[in-house]
Structure formats: C-alpha cells, structure tokens
Amino acid sequence: MRPIGVSLIALFILVSGIFYIIASFAMLTAKEESLKIAKEEISKILNVEEEDLEKIYILSVLVLLFFGFLYFLSSYGLFTMKNWGRVLTVVICGLEAIYSTFFAFINPFFIFELTICILIIWYLTKKDIRDLFTKSIEEKILKS
C-alpha cells in the first residue's frame, strides 16, 4: 500500500509537470508577444545578440517541455511505487533546490520552493519510506 505522503508528493509532482507543459505551449503559441518580453529581460542580465536571444527562447521552451515530461515520469514512478520514481523525484527536487537558490535574487518565492524540495527529499529518503520502494516482489506478495 502506498503511504499518503507518497501519494501527495506524486500528485504535487504531476501538477507541477502539467504547469511546465502548459507554460511551454503558452510560450510557443504567444511567441511574438512573449519573445519581446523575454528579449528585454534576458538583455538586462546578458549581453547577447538578437538572433541568439531567439535561440535561448526556443531552448527555454524545450527545457520546460522536457522537465514537464520528466515530472510526469517521476509522478508515475511514485504512484506505482517504483524505486526509480523515488530516485528521479529526489534528483528533480535537488536540481529544483539548486535552481531556486541560484535565482533567489529574482524569485520572491525561492524560500517556499526550497522548503518544499528539502521536505520532499527528506521524506523520500527516510529509511521506512525508502524500504517500501526497495522491497522485493516476493516480500510484497507475501505481505498482501
């Protein structure tokens, strides 16, 4: 049986993945308008040529799409109690924690994101939760 904490984390990861995919498609469909804004914001931080800014924009869309599907995969792994899903979620949350810390100066919600990531990593690496994911098939069958 899946603990409620794992189910809540899987649901949170699934919803996050949906937001990533919606954001990537929104950026593609509103490319003309949002590219102007992106160019302004990126040029504040980096000194980049005009054509390179469009490449950065497209790369951002692809990265969002990739992470959306990665979040879906992670959520599926958690819902099905697969150890690779647990490990993938810990890796994703670790990367998200690093990302939110790195961009803390422009993200007012970074402390919220960082706290959630740390709590998810802590929960999924607890021995009793970790053991639920690593039990052999025989142990699961015999227990049920």
Backbone torsions as a table, in degrees:
resi	resn	phi	psi	omega
1	MET	NA	141.7	-177.2
2	ARG	-86.7	128.9	176.5
3	PRO	-64.4	151.4	-179.0
4	ILE	-60.5	-35.1	178.9
5	GLY	-62.1	-40.7	178.3
6	VAL	-66.6	-41.1	178.9
7	SER	-62.9	-42.6	179.2
8	LEU	-65.3	-41.1	177.9
9	ILE	-64.7	-43.5	179.4
10	ALA	-61.1	-40.9	178.3
11	LEU	-66.6	-42.5	177.5
12	PHE	-60.9	-44.3	179.5
13	ILE	-65.4	-39.2	178.4
14	LEU	-63.0	-46.6	179.0
15	VAL	-63.5	-39.8	176.9
16	SER	-61.8	-41.8	177.8
17	GLY	-62.2	-40.0	177.5
18	ILE	-62.1	-43.3	178.7
19	PHE	-63.2	-40.0	177.6
20	TYR	-61.2	-44.2	-177.9
21	ILE	-69.1	-41.8	176.7
22	ILE	-60.9	-42.8	179.2
23	ALA	-62.5	-40.4	-179.3
24	SER	-66.3	-41.6	178.6
25	PHE	-70.1	-34.9	176.7
26	ALA	-63.9	-40.4	178.5
27	MET	-65.0	-35.8	178.9
28	LEU	-71.2	-43.3	-176.5
29	THR	-73.4	-28.7	179.8
30	ALA	-109.3	38.1	-173.3
31	LYS	-59.3	-43.8	-176.6
32	GLU	-60.3	-45.9	-178.0
33	GLU	-73.7	-47.0	-174.8
34	SER	-75.1	-24.5	177.4
35	LEU	-65.9	-37.3	177.3
36	LYS	-60.9	-45.9	179.9
37	ILE	-65.3	-43.0	179.7
38	ALA	-62.2	-40.3	178.5
39	LYS	-61.3	-42.7	179.1
40	GLU	-62.8	-45.9	-176.4
41	GLU	-69.8	-42.8	-179.4
42	ILE	-66.9	-38.2	-178.8
43	SER	-67.7	-20.8	175.1
44	LYS	-69.3	-31.8	-176.0
45	ILE	-96.4	-42.4	-175.2
46	LEU	-119.9	151.8	173.3
47	ASN	-99.7	93.7	-171.8
48	VAL	-128.3	147.0	177.6
49	GLU	-66.8	157.2	-177.1
50	GLU	-58.0	-47.4	-178.0
51	GLU	-69.1	-29.3	176.6
52	ASP	-70.2	-30.8	178.0
53	LEU	-63.9	-38.4	177.7
54	GLU	-66.9	-37.3	176.4
55	LYS	-64.8	-40.0	177.3
56	ILE	-63.1	-39.9	179.1
57	TYR	-61.8	-49.5	179.8
58	ILE	-63.0	-40.5	177.0
59	LEU	-61.8	-39.2	177.3
60	SER	-61.8	-41.2	177.7
61	VAL	-62.5	-45.2	-179.2
62	LEU	-66.0	-38.1	178.2
63	VAL	-65.2	-43.4	176.8
64	LEU	-59.8	-44.2	179.2
65	LEU	-63.5	-44.2	178.4
66	PHE	-59.9	-47.7	-179.9
67	PHE	-66.0	-34.1	175.8
68	GLY	-59.2	-47.3	178.8
69	PHE	-69.3	-33.9	175.9
70	LEU	-64.2	-39.7	176.5
71	TYR	-65.0	-40.8	176.3
72	PHE	-59.5	-46.4	179.8
73	LEU	-61.3	-43.9	178.9
74	SER	-62.0	-44.2	179.2
75	SER	-62.3	-42.8	177.6
76	TYR	-60.5	-44.3	178.7
77	GLY	-61.5	-38.1	177.1
78	LEU	-69.8	-44.6	-179.8
79	PHE	-61.3	-33.8	-179.4
80	THR	-94.3	6.0	177.1
81	MET	59.1	40.3	176.5
82	LYS	-90.2	137.0	-178.9
83	ASN	-63.5	-35.3	178.4
84	TRP	-63.1	-31.2	176.8
85	GLY	-67.7	-39.4	176.9
86	ARG	-64.4	-47.3	-179.2
87	VAL	-63.9	-43.6	179.2
88	LEU	-61.8	-40.2	178.7
89	THR	-65.0	-41.1	177.9
90	VAL	-63.2	-42.2	179.2
91	VAL	-65.1	-45.1	179.0
92	ILE	-60.2	-45.4	-179.2
93	CYS	-66.8	-34.6	175.6
94	GLY	-63.5	-44.8	177.6
95	LEU	-64.9	-39.9	178.8
96	GLU	-64.6	-37.9	178.4
97	ALA	-65.3	-42.9	178.1
98	ILE	-64.3	-44.6	-179.9
99	TYR	-60.9	-48.4	-177.8
100	SER	-66.0	-32.8	177.3
101	THR	-70.8	-41.1	-179.0
102	PHE	-62.9	-36.9	-178.7
103	PHE	-104.3	28.2	-179.0
104	ALA	-60.1	-31.3	-177.0
105	PHE	-70.6	-17.9	178.2
106	ILE	-116.9	-3.9	-178.5
107	ASN	-115.8	106.1	-177.8
108	PRO	-69.6	-16.0	-178.5
109	PHE	-98.6	13.4	-173.9
110	PHE	-61.1	-36.2	-178.1
111	ILE	-67.2	-35.5	176.0
112	PHE	-65.0	-48.8	179.0
113	GLU	-61.7	-44.0	-179.8
114	LEU	-62.3	-43.1	179.6
115	THR	-63.0	-44.8	178.9
116	ILE	-62.1	-44.2	179.8
117	CYS	-61.2	-45.3	-179.5
118	ILE	-64.0	-41.2	178.9
119	LEU	-65.0	-40.3	178.3
120	ILE	-65.2	-45.2	178.7
121	ILE	-61.3	-45.8	179.7
122	TRP	-58.9	-47.6	-176.6
123	TYR	-64.0	-46.6	-176.0
124	LEU	-73.8	-15.3	178.2
125	THR	-101.7	0.5	174.6
126	LYS	-62.3	143.1	-174.6
127	LYS	-57.0	-47.0	-176.8
128	ASP	-65.5	-35.7	177.2
129	ILE	-73.7	-43.4	178.6
130	ARG	-59.0	-40.7	-179.9
131	ASP	-63.9	-32.7	177.7
132	LEU	-63.7	-32.2	-179.8
133	PHE	-81.7	-23.6	-173.7
134	THR	-104.2	4.4	177.5
135	LYS	-64.0	145.9	178.9
136	SER	-74.4	163.3	179.7
137	ILE	-61.1	-39.2	179.4
138	GLU	-61.2	-43.5	179.6
139	GLU	-63.4	-39.8	179.5
140	LYS	-66.7	-40.4	179.6
141	ILE	-67.3	-45.9	-178.7
142	LEU	-64.5	-31.7	-177.9
143	LYS	-75.2	-28.3	-177.4
144	SER	-93.0	NA	NA
